[in-house]
Amino acid sequence: MGRLIKYLFYLIILAAIGLVGYAYLGPWFGEDFSPPLAEIRQPVTLHAD
């Protein structure tokens, strides 16, 4: 059971390192993480009784 927790811990650490690396290196590989620049308006209907 201890070995399973240790491997799970290593997997979580590697996933976190991969996510941070993807966030920093993504723009170099053509990924665009910027939000859309257009304003979006949608009507909302509230049902107040």
C-alpha positions, -999 to 999 in steps of 0.1 A, spaced: 0 0 0 29 23 8 44 17 -26 12 26 -43 9 59 -25 46 67 -33 40 61 -70 8 81 -69 27 110 -53 54 108 -80 27 108 -107 11 139 -92 45 157 -90 52 148 -127 18 159 -138 22 193 -120 56 198 -136 41 189 -170 13 213 -166 36 242 -156 59 233 -185 30 233 -209 18 267 -196 52 282 -201 62 265 -233 28 263 -250 30 296 -268 63 285 -284 45 255 -299 16 275 -313 -9 273 -284 -27 305 -276 -39 308 -240 -52 344 -243 -89 351 -237 -111 362 -266 -110 399 -271 -146 404 -282 -173 413 -258 -202 388 -256 -236 399 -244 -264 374 -238 -299 382 -225 -309 367 -192 -344 360 -182 -350 360 -144 -381 343 -131 -389 362 -99 -422 351 -82 
